[in-house]
Amino acid sequence: MKALIPVFPLKGMLRNYLLCAMFGSISVPQLYAQETPVDSLKLIHLNEVVVISEGKQLDHQKQRKPLSTLDEFLESSRSISMVKRGAYAWEPTMNDMASERLAVTIDGMQIFGACTDKMDPITSYVDVSNLSEAQIGSGQQGAVFGNTIGGGINLKLEKSNFRPTGWNGSLETAFESNNSMRVFGGELNYSDEKFYLNTDAIYRKADNYSAGGNREVKFSQFEKYNFSVNSGYKLAANKSISATLIYDEANDVGYPALTMDVSLARAVIGSLSFNQDTLFGNFSNWESKVYYNKIKHTMDDTKRPDVPIHMDMPGWSETAGFYTQANFNKVKHHFFFKWDGFYNKSYAEMTMYPANSNEPLMFMLTWPDVRTKDVGFYAEDHIPFEKASVKLSTRLAYHSNTVADDFGLNSLKIFYPEMEETNTRFLKSFSAQYHKMLNDFHFNGGLSYGERAPSVSEGYGFYLFNSFDNHDYIGDPNLNTESSAEANISVTYKKPTFEITASANYFHVFNYIIGVVDNSLSTMTIGADGVKIYTNLDYAKLFNVSLSGRYTISNAFKFTGQVSYHRGVDDEGENLPLISPISYRSAIDFYKNQYSALLSVEGAGEQTNYNPAYGETKTAAYATLSASFGKRFFINENDLFVKTGIENILDTNYSSYTDWNNIPRMGRNFYLTISYSIN
Ligand SMILES: [Cu+2]
């Protein structure tokens, strides 16, 4: 039986020898195997071989909110925060670092958004119906997915994988009161030992939401649908091929925190894989994939009142890539090797239509057809000792950017007359992690170094308007490679009924890339305060610390809690933007006889370390309370699951440090989810 609610926790047989020392995570992988955590998303150590137990039904009692958006699922993770520009397409951040400092992949595939204003993080191009889990690695533990500073996230697609389940399917629907969100989804699957076919579809439509106090947030509506098909065929007992295809389209998406909305955001994502159990006798789990994806993004300001100048801003992003990977075990050494590469084309333009139609149109290439080539080699070795282990890993990559459009190149040459068409870098990452067990204590510590190339916007963006600090941004093709030296440490004390983990990490980021005001330039966007150029600061420092715990009160009741503190400053001691103040969350879970219930609180302290130069204002402290109640019924062989809940029970009007331009969050919201699955 396939999981009804498709994003489900990792369970089953984790290879427990791996050490796990990520910030904010539970530090001992065994924990995952022993119980289903409250979180639906698991932080796993990258390259852990995670076998999701086959033929076992998902325990959706433990889903806090089935059919919630992927963004909400990600936000429930301990190490991810989401930057919000509206109700849709939130941007994941980890260790207080966002998209350009993270490696985010879908089933190992590199995908890049097509929006110059970060309206389409790649997490917006899949839905929970497609996915089985999100794999999260902090800092260089995420380097297996690509070059990164802050960490890596891989969204793993859900597949039947030759489990002998035969036919099964499900129908599900949800309604949320605050923005009248309607969700309809369904899936139909067939799987046997030789062949499987998984299909799913989901549709979401939401009106404007209301913040606390029943204040409507205009332009916060959205509509989205997503289809996916994936299939596998066994060529022989130890060989199989598989293919996946995802089509995702969002229309009429409002971005209340920005000056424009989106009329179309569309992705087509496809891949072909070949899997073989062994290779040359010594290697195992050999997996190879080729993939292609294409994204189209169209911004729209036609519905906004008082637009000073109408603009058309379409963008395209196209990526083709591959990877091939295998394990290799030799005595005490557990190696993992991966060779990967991608080719991306990013193109975005802007046409301005002056109100006086006698004036000429203005046209700019905001992304001048930038071609990015990246070929990388990743290797790790895990060496277990008695009650201890070491993991060493490295990524070495060749990375190049070329401006393929002459008009775009000549536009940038106004600022950088000496610039070359192509810029090539060699990117390196090294990491050592150590784990030691002492009675009930687990110690983890690690030192890492990593590098990343500037993003397309940072390197080649041309007058990209940022509504947060109200500046136009221009890229710099001569930026230095950003690099980071990172240290992490965590201690867990673990007993059968409770555990507590204290963890901390520190990133010293050299050549930190951020926009710096250039007073000699004049703005392009009407009403902008100035122009910023992406610049390397000498360094920036980021520090994160957290304390998390879990206590099993009885068989039915469980308590979890987490509190974290973050700090980020530049080389002059000034605050970096979008750094979390003290934040906390806590919950009591109840689960017995197919009934589940939850009461949770989530909040943050006042944001005292903010920076007006980046458009930040002080965000006040807040706390919200939520509750849910679920029941599962068995009808013949089939399964009916009903879940209802209230979020922001007290209808608090608030915004957090991650809310773009302090756009207020959703007020009180009732939801109801019904899932019916046929085995
Ligand atoms: Cu956009």
Residues whose N, C-alpha, C, O or C-beta is under 5 A from the ligand:
A	BS01	CU	C115 T116 D117 M119 M299
